[in-house]
Amino acid sequence: MTPAQCRAARALLDWTQPALAASAGLGLSTIVDFEKMRRKTISPDAVAAIRAALESAGVIFIASNGDGPGVRLRDRS
């Protein structure tokens, strides 16, 4: 998951950074730093927690496949 995918996923869900932090069980600064790429390293566990929170809310992460990575919402019907 890239920082851009994280921002796009939040936008699809209409989630704030604090909402994502709460859902992922992480501090707000971790979310902010990841999305803005302020830290050179974010722990793999933190990235996994962010991804899991977004996926459990219905986000699907799309692999690059030559066109760049992306996100979409799971069909809930």
A tleap script that builds the chain and sets N, CA, C and O, in Angstrom:
source leaprc.protein.ff14SB
mol = sequence {
  NMET THR PRO ALA GLN CYS ARG ALA ALA ARG
  ALA LEU LEU ASP TRP THR GLN PRO ALA LEU
  ALA ALA SER ALA GLY LEU GLY LEU SER THR
  ILE VAL ASP PHE GLU LYS MET ARG ARG LYS
  THR ILE SER PRO ASP ALA VAL ALA ALA ILE
  ARG ALA ALA LEU GLU SER ALA GLY VAL ILE
  PHE ILE ALA SER ASN GLY ASP GLY PRO GLY
  VAL ARG LEU ARG ASP ARG CSER
}
set mol.1.N position { 0.845 -1.173 0.000 }
set mol.1.CA position { 0.000 0.000 0.000 }
set mol.1.C position { 0.890 1.236 0.000 }
set mol.1.O position { 1.839 1.342 0.777 }
set mol.2.N position { 0.565 2.153 -0.878 }
set mol.2.CA position { 1.313 3.406 -0.955 }
set mol.2.C position { 0.586 4.490 -0.149 }
set mol.2.O position { -0.600 4.352 0.149 }
set mol.3.N position { 1.297 5.565 0.201 }
set mol.3.CA position { 0.618 6.679 0.863 }
set mol.3.C position { -0.540 7.234 0.029 }
set mol.3.O position { -1.573 7.609 0.583 }
set mol.4.N position { -0.379 7.291 -1.290 }
set mol.4.CA position { -1.458 7.786 -2.158 }
set mol.4.C position { -2.672 6.865 -2.097 }
set mol.4.O position { -3.807 7.341 -2.084 }
set mol.5.N position { -2.449 5.555 -2.059 }
set mol.5.CA position { -3.563 4.616 -1.932 }
set mol.5.C position { -4.278 4.814 -0.601 }
set mol.5.O position { -5.504 4.730 -0.534 }
set mol.6.N position { -3.526 5.074 0.440 }
set mol.6.CA position { -4.118 5.303 1.760 }
set mol.6.C position { -5.016 6.539 1.726 }
set mol.6.O position { -6.148 6.496 2.208 }
set mol.7.N position { -4.522 7.631 1.162 }
set mol.7.CA position { -5.322 8.857 1.066 }
set mol.7.C position { -6.570 8.632 0.220 }
set mol.7.O position { -7.657 9.085 0.579 }
set mol.8.N position { -6.413 7.931 -0.907 }
set mol.8.CA position { -7.552 7.666 -1.787 }
set mol.8.C position { -8.583 6.778 -1.098 }
set mol.8.O position { -9.786 7.000 -1.232 }
set mol.9.N position { -8.118 5.784 -0.368 }
set mol.9.CA position { -9.030 4.884 0.347 }
set mol.9.C position { -9.817 5.654 1.403 }
set mol.9.O position { -11.021 5.449 1.555 }
set mol.10.N position { -9.144 6.534 2.127 }
set mol.10.CA position { -9.850 7.354 3.120 }
set mol.10.C position { -10.908 8.214 2.452 }
set mol.10.O position { -12.012 8.369 2.973 }
set mol.11.N position { -10.566 8.772 1.294 }
set mol.11.CA position { -11.521 9.622 0.573 }
set mol.11.C position { -12.745 8.817 0.146 }
set mol.11.O position { -13.872 9.301 0.254 }
set mol.12.N position { -12.536 7.597 -0.335 }
set mol.12.CA position { -13.669 6.751 -0.732 }
set mol.12.C position { -14.598 6.471 0.444 }
set mol.12.O position { -15.817 6.403 0.288 }
set mol.13.N position { -14.002 6.310 1.616 }
set mol.13.CA position { -14.783 6.006 2.817 }
set mol.13.C position { -15.293 7.261 3.519 }
set mol.13.O position { -16.105 7.174 4.440 }
set mol.14.N position { -14.814 8.435 3.082 }
set mol.14.CA position { -15.119 9.700 3.743 }
set mol.14.C position { -14.652 9.669 5.197 }
set mol.14.O position { -15.343 10.138 6.101 }
set mol.15.N position { -13.459 9.103 5.398 }
set mol.15.CA position { -12.850 9.016 6.725 }
set mol.15.C position { -11.831 10.131 6.903 }
set mol.15.O position { -11.132 10.503 5.960 }
set mol.16.N position { -11.752 10.652 8.100 }
set mol.16.CA position { -10.698 11.586 8.471 }
set mol.16.C position { -9.468 10.784 8.892 }
set mol.16.O position { -9.544 9.575 9.106 }
set mol.17.N position { -8.346 11.471 9.004 }
set mol.17.CA position { -7.153 10.801 9.521 }
set mol.17.C position { -7.373 10.294 10.946 }
set mol.17.O position { -6.960 9.177 11.254 }
set mol.18.N position { -8.014 11.079 11.835 }
set mol.18.CA position { -8.278 10.547 13.176 }
set mol.18.C position { -9.169 9.298 13.157 }
set mol.18.O position { -8.981 8.392 13.969 }
set mol.19.N position { -10.131 9.247 12.240 }
set mol.19.CA position { -10.998 8.062 12.151 }
set mol.19.C position { -10.191 6.838 11.738 }
set mol.19.O position { -10.388 5.753 12.284 }
set mol.20.N position { -9.288 7.002 10.780 }
set mol.20.CA position { -8.442 5.885 10.364 }
set mol.20.C position { -7.518 5.462 11.497 }
set mol.20.O position { -7.340 4.269 11.744 }
set mol.21.N position { -6.933 6.431 12.185 }
set mol.21.CA position { -6.048 6.101 13.304 }
set mol.21.C position { -6.788 5.283 14.353 }
set mol.21.O position { -6.258 4.293 14.857 }
set mol.22.N position { -8.001 5.689 14.683 }
set mol.22.CA position { -8.789 4.959 15.682 }
set mol.22.C position { -9.121 3.559 15.193 }
set mol.22.O position { -9.018 2.597 15.954 }
set mol.23.N position { -9.514 3.434 13.944 }
set mol.23.CA position { -9.881 2.128 13.398 }
set mol.23.C position { -8.680 1.190 13.326 }
set mol.23.O position { -8.817 -0.017 13.526 }
set mol.24.N position { -7.510 1.743 13.042 }
set mol.24.CA position { -6.293 0.939 12.926 }
set mol.24.C position { -5.607 0.720 14.269 }
set mol.24.O position { -4.687 -0.090 14.373 }
set mol.25.N position { -6.053 1.441 15.300 }
set mol.25.CA position { -5.417 1.315 16.610 }
set mol.25.C position { -4.033 1.940 16.656 }
set mol.25.O position { -3.144 1.457 17.357 }
set mol.26.N position { -3.858 3.022 15.901 }
set mol.26.CA position { -2.565 3.699 15.823 }
set mol.26.C position { -2.710 5.157 16.227 }
set mol.26.O position { -3.818 5.686 16.309 }
set mol.27.N position { -1.581 5.793 16.476 }
set mol.27.CA position { -1.591 7.211 16.774 }
set mol.27.C position { -1.827 8.032 15.516 }
set mol.27.O position { -1.457 7.619 14.417 }
set mol.28.N position { -2.440 9.186 15.680 }
set mol.28.CA position { -2.701 10.071 14.547 }
set mol.28.C position { -1.410 10.437 13.823 }
set mol.28.O position { -1.391 10.513 12.595 }
set mol.29.N position { -0.340 10.663 14.564 }
set mol.29.CA position { 0.924 11.059 13.927 }
set mol.29.C position { 1.445 9.982 12.981 }
set mol.29.O position { 2.093 10.301 11.985 }
set mol.30.N position { 1.175 8.725 13.274 }
set mol.30.CA position { 1.601 7.644 12.381 }
set mol.30.C position { 0.885 7.746 11.042 }
set mol.30.O position { 1.505 7.585 9.991 }
set mol.31.N position { -0.421 8.015 11.076 }
set mol.31.CA position { -1.196 8.156 9.839 }
set mol.31.C position { -0.711 9.372 9.053 }
set mol.31.O position { -0.463 9.279 7.851 }
set mol.32.N position { -0.578 10.499 9.726 }
set mol.32.CA position { -0.138 11.736 9.067 }
set mol.32.C position { 1.241 11.546 8.447 }
set mol.32.O position { 1.460 11.902 7.289 }
set mol.33.N position { 2.169 10.985 9.217 }
set mol.33.CA position { 3.529 10.793 8.716 }
set mol.33.C position { 3.564 9.833 7.531 }
set mol.33.O position { 4.307 10.060 6.576 }
set mol.34.N position { 2.771 8.765 7.580 }
set mol.34.CA position { 2.738 7.817 6.470 }
set mol.34.C position { 2.188 8.480 5.209 }
set mol.34.O position { 2.785 8.372 4.138 }
set mol.35.N position { 1.061 9.159 5.334 }
set mol.35.CA position { 0.436 9.768 4.159 }
set mol.35.C position { 1.285 10.880 3.551 }
set mol.35.O position { 1.256 11.089 2.338 }
set mol.36.N position { 2.033 11.587 4.378 }
set mol.36.CA position { 2.870 12.681 3.874 }
set mol.36.C position { 4.305 12.234 3.638 }
set mol.36.O position { 5.152 13.032 3.238 }
set mol.37.N position { 4.577 10.948 3.888 }
set mol.37.CA position { 5.912 10.366 3.732 }
set mol.37.C position { 6.957 11.156 4.521 }
set mol.37.O position { 8.057 11.415 4.032 }
set mol.38.N position { 6.597 11.534 5.746 }
set mol.38.CA position { 7.514 12.300 6.594 }
set mol.38.C position { 8.589 11.419 7.209 }
set mol.38.O position { 9.722 11.857 7.407 }
set mol.39.N position { 8.236 10.187 7.509 }
set mol.39.CA position { 9.220 9.272 8.089 }
set mol.39.C position { 9.759 8.389 6.979 }
set mol.39.O position { 9.037 7.994 6.064 }
set mol.40.N position { 11.034 8.092 7.082 }
set mol.40.CA position { 11.610 7.188 6.084 }
set mol.40.C position { 11.109 5.774 6.290 }
set mol.40.O position { 10.995 5.007 5.334 }
set mol.41.N position { 10.810 5.426 7.529 }
set mol.41.CA position { 10.320 4.071 7.786 }
set mol.41.C position { 9.100 4.119 8.695 }
set mol.41.O position { 9.119 4.729 9.764 }
set mol.42.N position { 8.064 3.474 8.252 }
set mol.42.CA position { 6.887 3.209 9.076 }
set mol.42.C position { 6.916 1.704 9.272 }
set mol.42.O position { 7.146 0.962 8.317 }
set mol.43.N position { 6.692 1.250 10.469 }
set mol.43.CA position { 6.818 -0.184 10.723 }
set mol.43.C position { 5.862 -0.977 9.838 }
set mol.43.O position { 4.740 -0.545 9.574 }
set mol.44.N position { 6.316 -2.134 9.388 }
set mol.44.CA position { 5.432 -2.994 8.594 }
set mol.44.C position { 4.141 -3.336 9.338 }
set mol.44.O position { 3.088 -3.487 8.718 }
set mol.45.N position { 4.220 -3.459 10.659 }
set mol.45.CA position { 3.017 -3.746 11.446 }
set mol.45.C position { 2.022 -2.589 11.380 }
set mol.45.O position { 0.813 -2.810 11.318 }
set mol.46.N position { 2.529 -1.357 11.392 }
set mol.46.CA position { 1.647 -0.189 11.311 }
set mol.46.C position { 0.980 -0.115 9.939 }
set mol.46.O position { -0.217 0.158 9.843 }
set mol.47.N position { 1.747 -0.355 8.884 }
set mol.47.CA position { 1.174 -0.338 7.531 }
set mol.47.C position { 0.131 -1.443 7.398 }
set mol.47.O position { -0.920 -1.239 6.791 }
set mol.48.N position { 0.421 -2.611 7.964 }
set mol.48.CA position { -0.540 -3.723 7.918 }
set mol.48.C position { -1.816 -3.370 8.669 }
set mol.48.O position { -2.908 -3.730 8.229 }
set mol.49.N position { -1.697 -2.672 9.795 }
set mol.49.CA position { -2.876 -2.271 10.573 }
set mol.49.C position { -3.715 -1.255 9.802 }
set mol.49.O position { -4.944 -1.319 9.821 }
set mol.50.N position { -3.057 -0.327 9.130 }
set mol.50.CA position { -3.772 0.657 8.313 }
set mol.50.C position { -4.522 -0.051 7.191 }
set mol.50.O position { -5.708 0.190 6.965 }
set mol.51.N position { -3.814 -0.921 6.500 }
set mol.51.CA position { -4.434 -1.647 5.382 }
set mol.51.C position { -5.604 -2.500 5.862 }
set mol.51.O position { -6.658 -2.517 5.225 }
set mol.52.N position { -5.431 -3.202 6.972 }
set mol.52.CA position { -6.497 -4.063 7.501 }
set mol.52.C position { -7.734 -3.245 7.864 }
set mol.52.O position { -8.860 -3.673 7.608 }
set mol.53.N position { -7.529 -2.076 8.455 }
set mol.53.CA position { -8.664 -1.222 8.824 }
set mol.53.C position { -9.427 -0.770 7.583 }
set mol.53.O position { -10.658 -0.769 7.568 }
set mol.54.N position { -8.696 -0.391 6.553 }
set mol.54.CA position { -9.335 0.062 5.318 }
set mol.54.C position { -10.042 -1.090 4.603 }
set mol.54.O position { -11.149 -0.926 4.090 }
set mol.55.N position { -9.399 -2.246 4.573 }
set mol.55.CA position { -10.016 -3.409 3.926 }
set mol.55.C position { -11.270 -3.862 4.661 }
set mol.55.O position { -12.254 -4.251 4.033 }
set mol.56.N position { -11.237 -3.813 5.985 }
set mol.56.CA position { -12.421 -4.240 6.742 }
set mol.56.C position { -13.593 -3.282 6.538 }
set mol.56.O position { -14.747 -3.645 6.766 }
set mol.57.N position { -13.288 -2.050 6.106 }
set mol.57.CA position { -14.341 -1.070 5.818 }
set mol.57.C position { -14.819 -1.159 4.368 }
set mol.57.O position { -15.717 -0.418 3.967 }
set mol.58.N position { -14.227 -2.061 3.580 }
set mol.58.CA position { -14.705 -2.278 2.226 }
set mol.58.C position { -13.794 -1.848 1.101 }
set mol.58.O position { -14.190 -1.900 -0.064 }
set mol.59.N position { -12.580 -1.423 1.417 }
set mol.59.CA position { -11.640 -0.995 0.380 }
set mol.59.C position { -10.920 -2.209 -0.201 }
set mol.59.O position { -10.523 -3.121 0.524 }
set mol.60.N position { -10.762 -2.201 -1.503 }
set mol.60.CA position { -9.966 -3.213 -2.198 }
set mol.60.C position { -8.768 -2.498 -2.804 }
set mol.60.O position { -8.919 -1.484 -3.486 }
set mol.61.N position { -7.581 -3.029 -2.553 }
set mol.61.CA position { -6.363 -2.452 -3.108 }
set mol.61.C position { -6.067 -3.122 -4.443 }
set mol.61.O position { -6.085 -4.348 -4.552 }
set mol.62.N position { -5.797 -2.310 -5.451 }
set mol.62.CA position { -5.550 -2.792 -6.802 }
set mol.62.C position { -4.047 -2.721 -7.071 }
set mol.62.O position { -3.412 -1.688 -6.856 }
set mol.63.N position { -3.492 -3.838 -7.544 }
set mol.63.CA position { -2.064 -3.895 -7.859 }
set mol.63.C position { -1.744 -2.975 -9.036 }
set mol.63.O position { -2.633 -2.566 -9.783 }
set mol.64.N position { -0.484 -2.666 -9.182 }
set mol.64.CA position { -0.036 -1.729 -10.207 }
set mol.64.C position { -0.410 -2.158 -11.622 }
set mol.64.O position { -0.961 -1.349 -12.369 }
set mol.65.N position { -0.138 -3.371 -12.011 }
set mol.65.CA position { -0.482 -3.891 -13.342 }
set mol.65.C position { -0.069 -2.969 -14.483 }
set mol.65.O position { -0.723 -2.955 -15.526 }
set mol.66.N position { 0.982 -2.215 -14.311 }
set mol.66.CA position { 1.463 -1.336 -15.370 }
set mol.66.C position { 0.772 0.014 -15.452 }
set mol.66.O position { 1.297 0.933 -16.080 }
set mol.67.N position { -0.394 0.155 -14.832 }
set mol.67.CA position { -1.124 1.420 -14.872 }
set mol.67.C position { -1.046 2.189 -13.563 }
set mol.67.O position { -1.663 3.246 -13.432 }
set mol.68.N position { -0.317 1.690 -12.618 }
set mol.68.CA position { -0.219 2.320 -11.311 }
set mol.68.C position { -1.198 1.695 -10.335 }
set mol.68.O position { -2.241 1.184 -10.743 }
set mol.69.N position { -0.873 1.730 -9.054 }
set mol.69.CA position { -1.742 1.136 -8.036 }
set mol.69.C position { -3.005 1.962 -7.849 }
set mol.69.O position { -3.049 3.140 -8.202 }
set mol.70.N position { -4.026 1.333 -7.293 }
set mol.70.CA position { -5.278 2.044 -7.065 }
set mol.70.C position { -6.084 1.424 -5.946 }
set mol.70.O position { -5.635 0.491 -5.280 }
set mol.71.N position { -7.282 1.956 -5.745 }
set mol.71.CA position { -8.212 1.444 -4.739 }
set mol.71.C position { -9.629 1.532 -5.289 }
set mol.71.O position { -9.921 2.343 -6.168 }
set mol.72.N position { -10.490 0.698 -4.764 }
set mol.72.CA position { -11.915 0.788 -5.072 }
set mol.72.C position { -12.681 0.213 -3.901 }
set mol.72.O position { -12.109 -0.436 -3.026 }
set mol.73.N position { -13.990 0.457 -3.892 }
set mol.73.CA position { -14.835 -0.089 -2.837 }
set mol.73.C position { -15.420 -1.416 -3.276 }
set mol.73.O position { -15.795 -1.596 -4.435 }
set mol.74.N position { -15.491 -2.335 -2.339 }
set mol.74.CA position { -16.106 -3.636 -2.591 }
set mol.74.C position { -17.592 -3.434 -2.859 }
set mol.74.O position { -18.234 -2.597 -2.225 }
set mol.75.N position { -18.129 -4.189 -3.784 }
set mol.75.CA position { -19.560 -4.150 -4.089 }
set mol.75.C position { -20.310 -4.757 -2.915 }
set mol.75.O position { -20.101 -5.923 -2.580 }
set mol.76.N position { -21.160 -3.994 -2.303 }
set mol.76.CA position { -21.865 -4.456 -1.099 }
set mol.76.C position { -23.231 -5.051 -1.405 }
set mol.76.O position { -23.984 -5.366 -0.483 }
set mol.77.N position { -23.564 -5.209 -2.673 }
set mol.77.CA position { -24.887 -5.756 -3.000 }
set mol.77.C position { -24.890 -7.271 -3.012 }
set mol.77.O position { -25.925 -7.885 -3.269 }
savepdb mol mol.pdb
quit
